Amino acid sequence: MRHALGVEYDGSEFHGWQRLGRPGADAARTVQATLETALSFVADRPIETICAGRTDAGVHGRCQVVHFDSEVERDPRGWSLGTTSRLPADVCIRWCLPVAGDFHARFSARARRYRYRILNRSVRPAMARQYLTWIRAPLDAEAMHAAAQALLGEHDFSAFRTVHCQAPHANRDLHAIDVRRSGDEITIDVQANAFLHHMVRNIVGSLLEVGAGEHPAGWIAEVLAGRDRTLAGPTAPASGLVFLGPLYPRDCGLPDEVTMKAMAEEAPT
């Protein structure tokens, strides 16, 4: 039977999502390996997982979706609570649901969403600092938002792709990007069909240069058209980035927080 999980984690002490190296004391601490160890204990046999979108070292996950297969009979509550009881404090299972055999956490997803949070004030943060990036110099959030709109639609995002990215091509469809300020905090929300390695952090790093007045708003469009990573801004720190989660068609039967709204499902592709 196939199950889907909603997984929440603080990425501060993880080397990203993907399992690295062989299991054992010398293996890097990753979310996938930690989760699979706990699931395997509950199942009393090895369990492997597939996620909706791999996150980098230091990046957090609000509702990562994974699926796994097991012939072991456990009800969803048993999988959820039993696994969470075996997980460290920085990971938990928010929900577990049985899904159809053809459901795939990665390939069934229609979109993925990220949020980047910036504390923009003269004094560094003391609270929630592992979930923020601190920028001391004043930033113009309105200019950042205006510049970001050039990224909407389907483009070649090579300018915002790390040289280590293994994706076969750089074409992605960016559905929405919003930059807004509330007091000292600037939030950047991004949704696309999929993302390249470091794509969100590279976009944020470039928008920060616009916000600081180093470039005009139109510069982002020029960088995008140039398809050259060396033309864009630096990669923003991982700490401010949260993977909010993927979005699936309603017929997958998953919770509302990871389900496309009706209008979005009917929108032309």
Secondary structure, 3 states (H helix, E strand, C coil): CEEEEEEEECHHHCCCCCCCCCCCCCCCCCHHHHHHHHHHHHHCCCCCCEECCCCCCCCEEEEEEEEEECCCCCCHHHHHHHHHHCCCCCEEEEEEEEECCCCCCCCCCCEEEEEEEEEECCCCCCCCHHHCEEECCCCCHHHHHHHHHHHCEEEECHHHCCCCCCCCCCEEEEEEEEEEEECCEEEEEEEECCCCCCHHHHHHHHHHHHHCCCCCCCHHHHHHHHCCHHHCCCCCCHHHEEEEEEEECHHHCCCHHHECCHHHHHCCC
